[in-house]
Amino acid sequence: MGESRRNFMMKPGVLEVILGSFVFLTVPLLIIFFAPWPHGNPFDLFVNYYFVCFGATHFFVTFSIYCNSGNLRYFASDTKNIYLYFALPIAIMAFIFCFYFVYFVKQNDTSFFMLRDGWAESILILTPFVVLIVGAVDILHVQRQSYGVLQLLKGSTGLKFTDISKSLEKLFFPLMALAAWITFVKTLKAGDAQHWGSIKSSPFLDYVTAPWLTWMILGFAAGIFLIALTKLLAASQSEGSFRQKYSPPCYFFLQSVAVLLAVIDYRLYAVGAAMHYVEYHFLVYQRSFKAEGSAFEDAGSPRYRRIIVKTSFYLVLIAITALFTFYPQTLARNWVLTPVFISVFMAVQVFHYYIDTLLWRFRKPFYRQTLGPVYFGGR
């Protein structure tokens, strides 16, 4: 019982960095955010690099999993998979690209592009609904990952956890996602952006953003949190190391604080997502370089060559994300590439939200067989 499996999450340094990202990224960013800087925030550049190196890269790095040769063969194995893994992602990305492209062009009067006003205006009518849906998917995506990583961590300890513990956690994270989305809606309603009339006057959203509803959700979530945390701590009575016994409750507590930040003030959403970004990079690193079919790992090649390949991969990844993050900011607002860069970046984000719901399904036989050795086999 006390012996943990020989697996990725229990490797020295993995949990320390994931949990430590709260201390060394989230907390400093909170201090930067709330500090009263009399002459402007001197750490703006640090915040920008934080988003590029951790946030933006975690959208693009998904392609290293998607393009795995073994995965691609599975995606093309039957009609249903072709629809789920190829047709639907292409359709989603095409829609998101077109939507944000038209929105940016019309908002900034980019006369270079000759858009028919009637068609463009009809697209803009969708603005509030698309933004609300993308925001909801984004928040839920983060909380689904928190739940999934918690289950992976619990399974890595070798300890026995009750079924009710899993059920409580499965309910807690979506509830907090809903509370954070309500804060997101309130933030939009309080803004003065154009084309938001349907949001500002919507009786449904007035009902959704009623304070009593947020407090009711938080009260229910708080009760679930306390019981779930108690259940996680109860497992610490089992025989095992300090790391095995206390890493799950510690992870659960810190991720709960992280999502609570977004509920308190949606401007803190990216700050609270620091652990999300870091753990995703760790999980993808293991899968990109260790899974069968990886284009980046050749066990027979010299160690120095594998290091060069990995280093080059991340340098290219950071360069691409920096290009899409910073380059549009340096262009004139009506320049031809600006809407293209922004629209591609948004399409990649939504692709990431969608495809991640499929790529980490351990309950699927294919993923159990391919991911089991990667995360639980000591590879």
MARLODREN-6813 format. One record per residue (C-alpha): residue number from 1; x, y, z. Coordinates in Angstrom, 1 decimal, m for minus. Example, Ala and Ser with C-alpha at 12.3 -4.5 7.8 and 13.67 -1.06 7.14 Angstrom:
2
1_12.3_m4.5_7.8
2_13.7_m1.1_7.1
//
This chain:
379
1_0.0_0.0_0.0
2_2.7_2.5_1.0
3_4.8_1.8_m2.1
4_4.0_4.3_m4.9
5_4.1_3.1_m8.4
6_7.2_3.8_m10.5
7_5.6_6.6_m12.5
8_6.1_10.1_m13.8
9_4.3_12.1_m11.1
10_6.5_10.7_m8.4
11_9.8_11.5_m10.1
12_11.9_13.9_m8.1
13_11.3_17.5_m9.2
14_8.0_17.1_m11.0
15_5.7_17.8_m8.1
16_8.1_20.3_m6.6
17_8.0_22.4_m9.7
18_4.3_22.1_m10.2
19_3.4_23.0_m6.7
20_6.2_25.5_m6.4
21_4.9_27.4_m9.4
22_2.2_28.7_m7.1
23_4.8_30.1_m4.8
24_7.2_31.4_m7.4
25_4.8_32.5_m10.1
26_1.3_33.0_m8.7
27_2.3_34.8_m5.5
28_4.8_37.2_m7.1
29_2.3_38.0_m9.9
30_m0.3_38.8_m7.2
31_2.1_41.1_m5.5
32_2.9_42.8_m8.9
33_m0.8_43.1_m9.6
34_m1.8_44.7_m6.3
35_1.3_46.8_m5.5
36_0.7_50.5_m5.7
37_3.3_51.5_m8.4
38_3.5_55.3_m8.4
39_5.1_55.6_m11.8
40_3.6_52.6_m13.7
41_4.3_48.9_m13.2
42_8.0_48.2_m13.8
43_7.3_44.5_m14.2
44_5.1_44.7_m17.3
45_7.8_43.1_m19.3
46_8.1_40.2_m16.8
47_4.3_39.7_m17.0
48_4.5_39.6_m20.8
49_7.3_37.0_m20.8
50_5.4_35.0_m18.2
51_2.5_34.7_m20.6
52_4.7_33.9_m23.6
53_6.9_31.3_m21.9
54_4.2_29.6_m19.9
55_0.7_30.6_m21.2
56_0.9_31.1_m25.0
57_3.3_28.2_m25.4
58_0.9_25.8_m23.7
59_m1.6_26.4_m26.5
60_0.9_25.7_m29.3
61_2.6_22.7_m27.7
62_m0.6_20.7_m28.0
63_0.4_20.1_m31.7
64_3.4_18.0_m30.5
65_0.8_15.5_m29.2
66_m1.7_15.9_m32.0
67_1.0_15.2_m34.6
68_2.3_12.1_m32.9
69_2.4_9.4_m35.7
70_0.7_6.8_m33.5
71_m2.1_9.2_m32.6
72_m2.6_10.2_m36.3
73_m3.0_6.6_m37.2
74_m5.7_6.2_m34.5
75_m7.4_9.5_m35.6
76_m7.7_8.1_m39.1
77_m8.7_4.6_m38.0
78_m12.5_5.0_m38.6
79_m15.1_7.4_m39.7
80_m16.1_8.6_m36.3
81_m12.4_9.4_m35.4
82_m11.9_11.2_m38.7
83_m14.9_13.4_m37.9
84_m13.8_14.0_m34.2
85_m10.1_14.5_m34.8
86_m9.9_16.1_m38.2
87_m13.2_17.4_m39.6
88_m14.5_19.0_m36.4
89_m11.2_20.7_m35.4
90_m10.7_22.2_m38.8
91_m14.3_23.5_m38.8
92_m13.9_25.0_m35.4
93_m10.6_26.7_m36.2
94_m12.0_28.0_m39.5
95_m15.0_29.5_m37.8
96_m12.9_31.1_m35.0
97_m10.4_32.5_m37.5
98_m13.1_34.0_m39.6
99_m15.0_35.4_m36.7
100_m12.1_37.1_m35.0
101_m10.7_38.3_m38.4
102_m14.0_40.0_m39.3
103_m14.4_41.4_m35.8
104_m10.9_42.9_m35.8
105_m11.2_44.3_m39.3
106_m14.6_46.0_m38.5
107_m13.6_47.2_m35.1
108_m10.4_48.8_m36.4
109_m11.7_50.0_m39.7
110_m9.0_48.0_m41.6
111_m9.9_49.3_m45.1
112_m7.3_47.0_m46.7
113_m9.9_44.2_m46.6
114_m13.0_44.7_m48.6
115_m15.7_43.1_m46.5
116_m19.4_43.3_m47.4
117_m21.0_45.3_m44.7
118_m24.2_43.2_m44.4
119_m22.3_40.0_m44.0
120_m19.7_41.5_m41.7
121_m22.4_43.1_m39.5
122_m24.2_39.8_m39.2
123_m21.0_38.2_m37.9
124_m20.6_41.0_m35.4
125_m24.0_40.2_m33.9
126_m22.6_36.9_m32.8
127_m19.8_38.7_m30.8
128_m21.3_38.5_m27.3
129_m22.3_34.9_m27.7
130_m19.0_33.7_m29.2
131_m17.0_35.5_m26.5
132_m19.2_34.1_m23.7
133_m19.0_30.5_m25.1
134_m15.2_30.7_m25.6
135_m14.8_32.1_m22.1
136_m16.9_29.3_m20.6
137_m14.9_26.6_m22.5
138_m11.6_28.2_m21.5
139_m12.5_28.2_m17.8
140_m14.0_24.7_m17.9
141_m10.9_23.4_m19.7
142_m8.6_24.6_m16.9
143_m10.8_23.0_m14.2
144_m11.1_19.8_m16.1
145_m7.3_19.6_m16.2
146_m7.1_20.3_m12.5
147_m9.5_17.4_m11.8
148_m7.7_15.1_m14.2
149_m4.2_15.8_m12.8
150_m5.5_15.3_m9.3
151_m6.7_11.9_m10.3
152_m3.4_11.1_m12.0
153_m1.6_12.2_m8.8
154_m3.8_10.2_m6.5
155_m3.3_7.1_m8.7
156_0.5_7.7_m8.6
157_0.7_7.6_m4.8
158_m0.3_3.9_m4.4
159_m2.6_5.0_m1.6
160_m6.3_4.0_m1.3
161_m8.8_6.8_m1.8
162_m12.6_6.4_m1.4
163_m14.9_6.6_m4.4
164_m16.8_9.5_m2.8
165_m13.6_11.5_m2.8
166_m13.4_11.3_m6.6
167_m17.2_12.2_m6.9
168_m16.8_15.3_m4.8
169_m13.8_16.5_m6.7
170_m15.6_15.9_m10.0
171_m18.4_18.1_m8.8
172_m16.2_20.8_m7.1
173_m14.1_21.9_m10.1
174_m17.1_22.5_m12.5
175_m18.9_24.4_m9.8
176_m15.9_26.7_m9.4
177_m15.7_27.0_m13.2
178_m19.3_28.2_m13.2
179_m18.6_30.8_m10.4
180_m15.5_32.0_m12.4
181_m17.6_32.3_m15.6
182_m20.2_34.4_m13.8
183_m17.4_36.8_m12.8
184_m16.3_36.8_m16.4
185_m19.8_37.8_m17.5
186_m19.9_40.5_m14.9
187_m16.6_41.8_m16.2
188_m18.0_42.0_m19.7
189_m21.2_43.7_m18.6
190_m19.3_46.3_m16.7
191_m17.1_47.1_m19.7
192_m17.9_49.7_m22.3
193_m17.0_47.7_m25.4
194_m19.0_48.1_m28.6
195_m21.5_45.5_m29.8
196_m22.4_44.4_m26.3
197_m26.0_45.7_m26.2
198_m27.5_42.2_m26.2
199_m25.4_41.3_m23.2
200_m26.0_44.5_m21.2
201_m29.8_44.2_m21.7
202_m30.2_40.5_m21.5
203_m32.6_39.4_m18.7
204_m31.0_35.9_m18.7
205_m27.6_37.3_m17.9
206_m29.0_39.7_m15.3
207_m30.3_36.6_m13.6
208_m27.0_34.7_m14.0
209_m25.0_37.6_m12.6
210_m27.3_38.1_m9.5
211_m25.1_38.2_m6.4
212_m27.2_35.6_m4.6
213_m26.4_33.0_m7.3
214_m22.7_33.4_m7.0
215_m22.8_33.1_m3.2
216_m25.1_30.1_m3.4
217_m22.6_28.3_m5.8
218_m19.6_29.3_m3.6
219_m21.4_28.1_m0.4
220_m22.2_24.8_m2.0
221_m18.6_24.5_m3.4
222_m17.1_25.4_0.0
223_m19.0_22.6_1.7
224_m17.8_20.1_m1.0
225_m14.2_21.4_m0.7
226_m14.1_20.8_3.0
227_m15.4_17.3_2.7
228_m13.2_16.5_m0.2
229_m10.1_17.9_1.5
230_m11.0_15.9_4.6
231_m11.3_12.7_2.5
232_m7.9_13.4_0.9
233_m6.3_14.0_4.3
234_m7.9_10.8_5.6
235_m5.8_8.8_3.1
236_m2.7_10.2_4.7
237_m3.3_7.8_7.6
238_m2.2_5.0_5.3
239_1.4_3.9_5.3
240_3.6_5.8_2.9
241_6.0_8.7_2.5
242_5.2_12.3_3.2
243_5.2_13.0_m0.5
244_2.7_10.2_m1.2
245_0.3_11.2_1.6
246_0.2_15.0_1.4
247_0.8_15.9_m2.3
248_m2.9_15.2_m3.3
249_m4.4_17.4_m0.6
250_m1.8_20.1_m1.2
251_m2.4_20.1_m4.9
252_m6.2_20.2_m4.4
253_m5.9_23.1_m2.0
254_m3.6_25.2_m4.2
255_m5.7_24.7_m7.3
256_m8.8_25.7_m5.3
257_m7.1_28.9_m4.3
258_m6.1_29.5_m8.0
259_m9.6_29.3_m9.3
260_m10.9_31.3_m6.4
261_m8.7_34.2_m7.6
262_m10.7_34.2_m10.9
263_m13.9_34.3_m9.0
264_m12.8_37.2_m6.9
265_m11.4_39.3_m9.8
266_m11.3_37.9_m13.4
267_m8.2_40.0_m14.1
268_m6.4_37.4_m11.9
269_m7.5_34.5_m14.1
270_m4.1_34.2_m15.9
271_m2.3_34.7_m12.6
272_m4.2_31.7_m11.0
273_m3.5_29.7_m14.1
274_0.2_29.5_m13.5
275_0.0_26.0_m12.1
276_m2.2_25.0_m15.0
277_0.4_26.2_m17.5
278_3.4_24.6_m15.7
279_1.8_21.2_m15.1
280_0.6_21.0_m18.7
281_4.1_21.6_m20.0
282_5.4_18.8_m17.7
283_2.7_16.4_m18.9
284_3.2_17.2_m22.5
285_7.0_17.0_m22.2
286_6.7_13.4_m20.9
287_4.2_12.5_m23.6
288_5.9_14.3_m26.5
289_9.3_12.7_m25.9
290_8.4_9.4_m24.3
291_5.3_8.1_m26.1
292_5.5_5.7_m28.9
293_5.4_7.4_m32.2
294_7.1_10.6_m31.0
295_9.0_12.4_m33.7
296_11.4_13.9_m31.1
297_12.8_10.9_m29.4
298_15.1_8.2_m30.8
299_16.3_6.0_m28.0
300_19.2_4.8_m30.1
301_20.6_8.3_m30.7
302_23.4_9.8_m28.5
303_22.3_11.6_m25.4
304_23.8_14.9_m26.6
305_21.7_14.7_m29.8
306_18.5_14.1_m27.8
307_19.3_17.2_m25.7
308_19.9_19.3_m28.8
309_16.5_18.1_m30.3
310_14.6_18.9_m27.1
311_16.3_22.3_m26.7
312_15.7_23.2_m30.3
313_12.0_22.2_m30.0
314_11.4_24.5_m27.1
315_13.4_27.4_m28.6
316_11.3_27.1_m31.8
317_8.1_26.9_m29.6
318_8.9_30.0_m27.7
319_9.9_31.9_m30.9
320_6.6_31.0_m32.5
321_4.5_32.0_m29.5
322_6.5_35.3_m29.1
323_5.9_36.0_m32.7
324_2.1_35.6_m32.4
325_2.0_37.5_m29.0
326_4.3_40.5_m29.6
327_4.5_41.0_m33.4
328_0.9_42.2_m33.9
329_1.5_44.8_m31.1
330_4.3_46.3_m33.1
331_2.3_46.7_m36.3
332_0.1_49.6_m37.4
333_m3.5_48.8_m36.4
334_m4.6_48.7_m40.0
335_m1.7_46.7_m41.3
336_m2.5_43.5_m43.3
337_m0.9_40.9_m41.0
338_m2.3_42.2_m37.7
339_m5.8_40.6_m38.0
340_m4.3_37.4_m39.5
341_m1.9_36.9_m36.5
342_m4.6_37.6_m33.9
343_m7.2_35.4_m35.6
344_m4.7_32.5_m36.0
345_m3.7_32.8_m32.3
346_m7.4_32.6_m31.2
347_m8.0_29.7_m33.5
348_m5.1_27.8_m32.0
349_m6.4_28.5_m28.5
350_m9.9_27.1_m29.2
351_m8.3_24.1_m31.0
352_m6.4_23.5_m27.8
353_m9.5_23.6_m25.7
354_m11.4_21.2_m28.0
355_m8.7_18.6_m28.8
356_m7.6_18.4_m25.1
357_m11.0_17.0_m24.3
358_m10.1_14.0_m26.5
359_m6.4_13.5_m26.1
360_m6.3_12.7_m22.4
361_m9.2_10.2_m22.1
362_m7.5_7.5_m20.1
363_m10.7_5.5_m20.1
364_m10.4_4.9_m23.8
365_m8.5_1.6_m24.5
366_m6.2_3.3_m27.0
367_m5.1_6.0_m24.6
368_m4.8_3.5_m21.7
369_m2.5_1.4_m23.7
370_m0.4_4.3_m25.0
371_m0.4_6.6_m21.9
372_m0.1_3.9_m19.3
373_3.6_3.2_m20.0
374_4.3_6.9_m20.3
375_2.9_8.0_m16.9
376_2.9_4.8_m14.9
377_5.6_2.6_m16.5
378_8.7_4.6_m15.4
379_9.6_5.6_m19.0
//
